[in-house]
Amino acid sequence: MPGAIERANDPLTRNIVYPFANATFLAKHPPICIEGGEGVFITDTQGNRYLDGQAGLWNVNVGHGRPEIKQAIIDQIDKLSYYSTFGLTTNKPSVDLAEMLCRMTAPEGMTRAFFSSGGSEANEAAIKLARQYWRQMGHPARTKIISLRRGYHGVTLGALSANGYTYYREQFEPLLPGFIQTETPYLYRNPFSDDHEELGRICAELLEREIIYQGPTSVAAFLAEPVQGAGGVIVPPPGFWPRIREICDRHGVLMIADEVVTGFGRLGSMFGSRAWGVKPDMMVFAKGINSGYVPLGATMINARVAEPFNTEEDAQFTPRAFAHGNTYAGHPLACAAALANLKIVEDENLPANAGEVGSYFMARLRELQSRQPNIGDVRGMGLMIGIEMVADKATKKQFELTEGFSHKIWERCVAKGILIRNLAETFIISPPLTLTKGQVDMIVDTFDAALTAVAAEVRG
Ligand SMILES: Cc1ncc(COP(=O)(O)O)c(C=O)c1O
């Protein structure tokens, strides 16, 4: 074991500020430096191999090192590495990708794509599109954004203001005015109901009451994830989203589905909106759009949202144009990677595999939950799964974070070559969508053994 001074000098930690990470903790527990990846497996600089149960960060949906994507990036860079899409110039991969995305989301009614570099930016664009939409529709007072508690939409100030988790918000208060969060249907912990559908009805009603309280003519949009991810994998009941669509329609509010994690197959259907049978007004993509091979985000809009941006004026810089854009919007390498990635998702029918393997995964975890006293809740859909740990099942009391219970389990899993994400009280499992049932067994058996060992250690 290196001593404190060597650790303070650890090249992995001494010069980087890592996202959402305690530097002192990291100096003691340096991160695993990943340097290789193939399929669902990754390797570190020490030569250890892991099954990637988190698909990078919910994003490497087709798996690591896919030669088709590598080739698409090389072919594109041989022709052109970058060119701007700011209006009077564009590039072919971004045009082709927009066309492909519109084809894929045609059942949801999407007609145009706006590109950015990731999920936060794509949500930021959605929020700004909503505001400008209402301005151009003659309702400039419709500016408020309602989202859900436990929701995660990113870190830029607009997306952050929509987040419904104190941890992400508190260091940056005051956030933007006009962002409001209502209750999420979190079955395991809520004061309202033990019945999932009833809980969904109550949460939908609370949203409607909030819209009415705020004054419907002040509300621009409702923004939510079809299944909440970073908030702990909160799956709403089937009736929730259709009910929300009705409520949005009743009050003229735009509906934005943040599909950054759920888009492109993770839930067992191509999109979360499709799984719930709703047509949002905007769909927000990133992550699985190109499995993280090159940063990319996209905000899809339907004809309703696109309409007021059409103008008869014969000038480029009219105030009616969407007044927003980043240098890397429609980056050709990112779009080329996305075209190759989405072809794999469709050709290999990865949503179907996520659904089938995900059901098997959930069945195995439910069995584990029935005999492990520290698994409070297991929830998920497709290959988006959360395991909520508790110190006491009867009271649902949580462990103190400083007890490190989950971290010890995580360490044992890592030592056995299984990488899953330990996010506060919940383990998040979001592997590549190519996962097999045999690989599910590897994850579940390792987690089971790690939990049993740590629980025994804690009980003494
Ligand atoms: C649902 C959702 N929206 C938005 C984001 C933000 O995406 P990014 O980290 O690419 O900015 C994330 C990231 O995890 C997410 O899970």
The ligand as an SDF file (V2000), in Angstrom:
LIG
                    3D

 16 16  0  0  0  0  0  0  0  0999 V2000
  -31.3830   12.1740  -18.1310 C   0  0  0  0  0  0  0  0  0  0  0  0
  -30.1400   12.9830  -18.3090 C   0  0  0  0  0  0  0  0  0  0  0  0
  -30.2200   14.1810  -18.8840 N   0  0  0  0  0  0  0  0  0  0  0  0
  -29.1320   14.9450  -19.0740 C   0  0  0  0  0  0  0  0  0  0  0  0
  -27.8960   14.5150  -18.6740 C   0  0  0  0  0  0  0  0  0  0  0  0
  -26.6990   15.3910  -18.8660 C   0  0  0  0  0  0  0  0  0  0  0  0
  -25.9170   14.9130  -19.8970 O   0  0  0  0  0  0  0  0  0  0  0  0
  -24.3730   15.3520  -20.0400 P   0  0  0  0  0  0  0  0  0  0  0  0
  -23.6740   14.7850  -18.8510 O   0  0  0  0  0  0  0  0  0  0  0  0
  -23.9720   14.7320  -21.3450 O   0  0  0  0  0  0  0  0  0  0  0  0
  -24.3370   16.8340  -20.0830 O   0  0  0  0  0  0  0  0  0  0  0  0
  -27.7560   13.2680  -18.0890 C   0  0  0  0  0  0  0  0  0  0  0  0
  -26.4240   12.7650  -17.6700 C   0  0  0  0  0  0  0  0  0  0  0  0
  -26.2800   11.7590  -17.0130 O   0  0  0  0  0  0  0  0  0  0  0  0
  -28.9050   12.4800  -17.8700 C   0  0  0  0  0  0  0  0  0  0  0  0
  -28.8320   11.2910  -17.2610 O   0  0  0  0  0  0  0  0  0  0  0  0
  1  2  1  0
  2  3  1  0
  2 15  2  0
  3  4  2  0
  4  5  1  0
  5  6  1  0
  5 12  2  0
  6  7  1  0
  7  8  1  0
  8  9  2  0
  8 10  1  0
  8 11  1  0
 12 13  1  0
 12 15  1  0
 13 14  2  0
 15 16  1  0
M  END
$$$$
